[in-house]
Amino acid sequence: MKKGPETFERSLKDSLESFEVPYNSADWTLLERELGKSNGKGARSTASLILLLFGGALALATTLYILTNTEGQISSGSTVVETSPATPSEGPTRPSMGIPASTKREAPVSDHQLVSAEVAKKEVLTTAVKASGLPDEPKPTASAVVAPAPGNKGEIGIRPSVTEGCPGTTIEFMVDNLPNQGNILWNFGDGSFSKDVTPAHTFSKAGRFEVMLSHSSVGGGTIHNKPVSDVIVIHETPDAAFNFLKQEYDNTIPSVHFENRSMGGRSYLWDFGDGNTTTVPHPSHVYKKQGVYTASVVVTNGAGCTDRIEKVVRIEEDYNLLAAKTFSPNADGVEDSFIPDALKTLGVKFHFTVHDPVTGQLIFESSDVQRPWNGRVGGRGEACAPGDYVWMVEMKDGEKLGGTYNGTVSLLR
């Protein structure tokens, strides 16, 4: 059987017809006593009691009327269902406003009994709703607060790739939330400008530069200026400079001395152009072979900025430690042995070797300037045949003389 508003109405009426408010004769006795009082205070109390009873009856009657007869109709969707006025059921006869038929006094109704009556009424209504098959009244739920979605437009932000550097540094500028339309102009603070949206600018001189982005609407309008949050700092560079002087004297090593005249430097890197380098501020260098060399120095300051300068150095002759071209080990007391003459006066550690020019075989070696090669294998073996032999000296004197020296010598008989 289909359930609906008619079933709900019928169940509600049946439940309410059998409902009865608890009765206590003591209430009527109290009412009679109050009515008998003639003073003003008693009259006011009586009136208050009457109004209280009348208000309670009126509230109950209003509730029944609303639930059972809303202008005689209950609306369900688009169909109007006619209802009949509720017929009050005959309950126990209530006492009149006079003295009750029974003079037996009953205990007054307690607060607990009144609360129980209210609970009973709620249970009747709940039972009627369940019997009708209609859905329960939905419970109120907390409404969710939805934050508005952020807009596409925000404050314009500028992000430089770096905020400091040295002259010659190229900095890229990125922009956030730049309007899609309008005119823009970058002012880099060094006299240079750009209309690119994301420019890359090279700062060629030292200084502190406030980069500014100006933008306006398509038709001109108001011009807005947005500076870069950080000032662009371009540090000073050191000034690289040097002079060189050849030192070629008798019985000395023909070295080249480099006088460093740089300004503002903290560290130095020298390149002599022959594969040798040093970090000594004022170095001297020996060029072993004849030729033209490009010597340079890179000067670095505390900010990491650098400067470089180079100069050309010309070497006229090979340097072979003043080694003789020939020797004749024939026991005549003239050039009977061979060792580079510079080793006799330098007073440095070395390793001197002689090799066969064809096979590369080691023929002689010495680390003592007092033990030169006498033209024999190992210095004590058989005499070597006349001809050219390769000699080599490995020096261990650090920056100035360190390295390997080599040449050829002719053995004569």
Protein Blocks (a to p, Z undefined) as FASTA:
>chain_A
ZZdfklmmmmmmmmmmmpccdddfklmmmmmmmmmpmbfklmmmmmmmmmmmmmmmmmmm
mmmmmmmogghiacehjbccdddddddddddddddfbdcfblcdcddddfklmmmmmmmm
mmmmmmmmmmnopacdddddddddddddddfbdcdddddfbfbdcehiacddddehiafb
dcddddehnopacfbfbdcdddfbgcddddddddddfklpaadddddfbacddddddddd
ddddddddehiacddddddfbehiabdcddehnopacfbfbacdddfbgcdddddddddd
fkopacddddddddfbdcehhpafbdcdehnopakbccdfklmmnopacddddddfklop
afbdcfbfklccehiahhlaccddedddddddddfehjmlgccddddddddZZ
